[in-house]
Amino acid sequence: MSVKKNNKPKIICTGILNTKGDEIKYLAEQVSHYGGEVTIMDLSLGGEVEWADITLSEVLSANGTKKEKVFKASRSDAIEMVGKAGAVKIVELYNKGEVDGIISWAGSVGTSVVTTAMRALPIGVPKFMLCTLASGDVHSWLGNKDIYIVNPISEKGINRVTRKIIANAAAGIVSMAGVGEVKGEKVRPLVALTLYGTTTPAASKCARHMEDKNWDTMFIHQVGTGATMEDLIRSGHINAVYEITPGELSNTMFNSIYGISKTWEGERLTAAGDMGIPQIVCPGGLAQCAFGPLETMPQSYLDDFKNGLRVSYRNSKKPYVHNPAVTLLPPTLEETKTLAMEVINKLNRTKGPTSLMVPMKGWSAYDQSAELATIERGWAKENGDGPVWLPDPEIPKWSKRAVLMWSVFSEHIDKNNSNLDLIKCDMHLLDDDFADLLNTCMDDMLDGKWRIGMYRDREDVVE
């Protein structure tokens, strides 16, 4: 591995300067002391300072906003206006080669403004946020980007405690930004694989297959990081996708903490199709939502378990608790239709080879019958059916959700899109044969052999 070092990285020090000016000045001094070339940028909401290298007026001019409008606006509107202008300005500076890293020190308001700008920068550009709410829920600030959020203990005041913390942060951002470009011995193509713990065997087998073909692999757990994957696809870092587990679709539908926040960029199940890269899509994990702790589940959902609208664990009229941080919320049949429509509407727009494969016997370790269950598949047979398993009354070995989702897919697929194939498999997502089919399909896509209608000669492919 070779590292191209940057001996004097260009660091943006920013924040609400009209109220935290002394703190940002001290932060800038420390960044300079540790070897950074500092540019101070003003992201104030209630007034403009004259001493900033990039004034608030210059920031706002990036998207045509007037400072007078900001000063008269409500706090929430001002945060949005300045944050968006800051995002445009920071990208402009980055494109000119004037940003190797960015750092700030703020409370909740300043952090909301600054992280909006930080999230506009590409993944890999160091972003360091000193925020007094670092121990709380920071998902709206973090978004789908690589922001380092650290507790400075105090948002205002330079003293024996904060001096050391700020110095550490300044040294950190200079060191990170100074790394520059990191190159491996050989750049290999990168494939992303989406998964839950309950779909890991399928993802792992596909990953081993691609590694044997000299590809790098990236596992994307469905806890919000799928938005980052979408961003990486659009920026050209990811060359193919095994979308085995688009579980964030259900997480987002139920407003789970493991979904995609509306403030984030990176809409799921869009980038691969837009960029035209090979993708295989399965409904892994869509028989469940990874909700948060049981005590955070709304009463209306809990009532659904009591009245039988949702599958309860062992007929207990209660949901299955995966661990203290995750409770399973299986979708109703109507919600399954909604998820199916979202999937097919997005895939209908695909511009590259896309196979939508539906394993009819279930979609995760928790979505399987007792007949299939084993410890190796993530659910012991002695425990009975998986906690979200819902058999089809006409074909009991098949999932009722799978039958329903297949009917939606087959009715609404764009038959004029030669890039999209729909395949019905008499398999479970965790079957070794299913992973083998995924790998065969990916090989055909990468070799340029893939066409709609393939694989129908297999006994386990129904149509």
C-alpha positions, 0 to 999 in steps of 0.5 A, a space after each residue: 500500500 502506498 500513501 500520498 501524504 499532504 504535508 500542509 492540508 487545507 482545513 476549513 474551520 467553520 461555525 456560528 462565528 457571531 456567537 462562537 467566534 472566540 472558540 472558532 478562532 482558538 480552534 483555527 489557531 490549533 489547526 494552524 499550530 499542528 500544520 494545517 492551512 486554515 480557512 475560516 468560514 462563517 455560517 452564522 444565523 443572526 449576524 455577520 462578522 467581518 474577520 472571516 476568510 469566507 464571510 456569511 455573505 459569500 457563503 449565502 451568495 453561493 445559492 442566491 440567499 440574502 443575509 437579511 432574509 436569514 436574519 429575519 427568518 425563524 431559527 429552523 428556517 435560518 438553519 436550513 437556509 445557511 446549511 444549504 448555502 454552506 453545502 453549495 459553498 463547500 462543494 465549490 471550494 472542494 472542486 477547486 482543491 481548497 478543502 482537504 478537511 473540515 472541522 467545527 465546534 458547536 452546540 445543537 444549532 451550530 451542529 445542525 448547520 455545519 453538518 449539512 455542509 459536511 454531508 455535501 463532501 465526498 466520503 473520505 474527506 475528513 469531517 470532524 464535529 465537536 458537539 456537546 450532544 455527541 452522546 445523544 441521537 446524532 443520526 440526523 447530523 451524521 446522515 450517510 457520511 463519515 463524520 467524526 462526532 466528538 464531545 468537547 464537554 462544553 460548547 463555549 469557553 476556552 479553559 483547562 478542559 476544552 483546551 486539551 480537547 480542542 488541541 486533540 481535535 485539531 491535531 486529529 483533523 490535520 493528521 487525517 487530512 494529511 494522509 491524502 490519497 491511499 492506494 492499494 497495491 492493485 485497485 480491484 473492482 468492488 461489489 456491495 452485498 446487502 445483508 442482515 445477520 439473518 441473511 448472512 449465509 447467502 451474502 457470505 457465499 456470494 462474497 466468497 465467490 466474488 473474492 475468488 474472482 479477484 473482486 473486493 467485497 463490501 458488506 452493507 448491513 441494513 441499519 441505515 448504511 444502505 444510503 451510503 452505498 447508494 452514494 458510493 455507487 453514484 460516485 463510481 466506487 461500487 461496480 456491482 451489487 448483490 441487493 440480497 437484503 433491501 431491508 431498509 425499505 421496510 425499516 424506513 416505511 415504519 420510521 425505524 431508527 434503522 431506516 433512512 432519514 428524510 434528511 439523508 441523501 441516498 434513496 435506496 434501490 435507485 443508484 445501481 439502476 441509474 448508473 447502469 451497473 449489474 445488480 441482483 435484487 432479492 426481497 431479503 429481510 422484507 418480511 420484517 422491520 428491524 424496529 428499535 427496543 420493545 419499549 419504543 414500539 408504538 401501542 398501535 403496532 403492539 395492538 396489531 399483534 394482539 388482534 392478529 393483524 401481525 404475526 406474533 411470536 409463538 402465538 404470544 400476541 407479542 413481537 419477537 425480540 431479536 435483542 434489547 436494541 431490535 424488535 421485529 415488526 413483520 409487515 401486514 399483507 397490505 404493507 407487503 403490497 406497498 413494499 412490493 410496489 416501491 421495489 418494482 416501481 424503482 427497478 422499472 427505471 433500471 438502465 443496466 442488467 437487473 435480475 429481481 429474484 424471488 425465493 418463494 420459501 422465505 427471505 431470512 432465518 426468521 422467515 422460514 418454516 420449521 421443516 427448513 430450520 437449522 442452527 446453521 440457517 440461524 433458527 433451530 428446528 426445535 423452536 418451530 417456525 421462524 418468528 415472522 413465517 407466514 405460510 401460503 394456504 394453497 402452497 404451505 411450503 411457500 411464504 404467503 408474503 412471497 406469493 403476494 409480492 410475486 403477484 405485484 411484481 408480475 403485474 406491474 413490471 415494465 415488460 418493455 425494459 430489456 434490462 429487467 428480468 423477474 425470476 420465481 424460485 422454488 427455494 429459500 433465500 438461505 439455500 446454497 442453491 439459491 446463492 449459486 444461482 445468484 453467482 451464476 447470474 452475476 457471472 453472466 452479467 459481468 461477462 456480458 452474457 446475461 439476457 432476460 429469460 435465462 435460467 428457466 431450464 433449472 428445476 428450482 426456477 418456476 418461471 
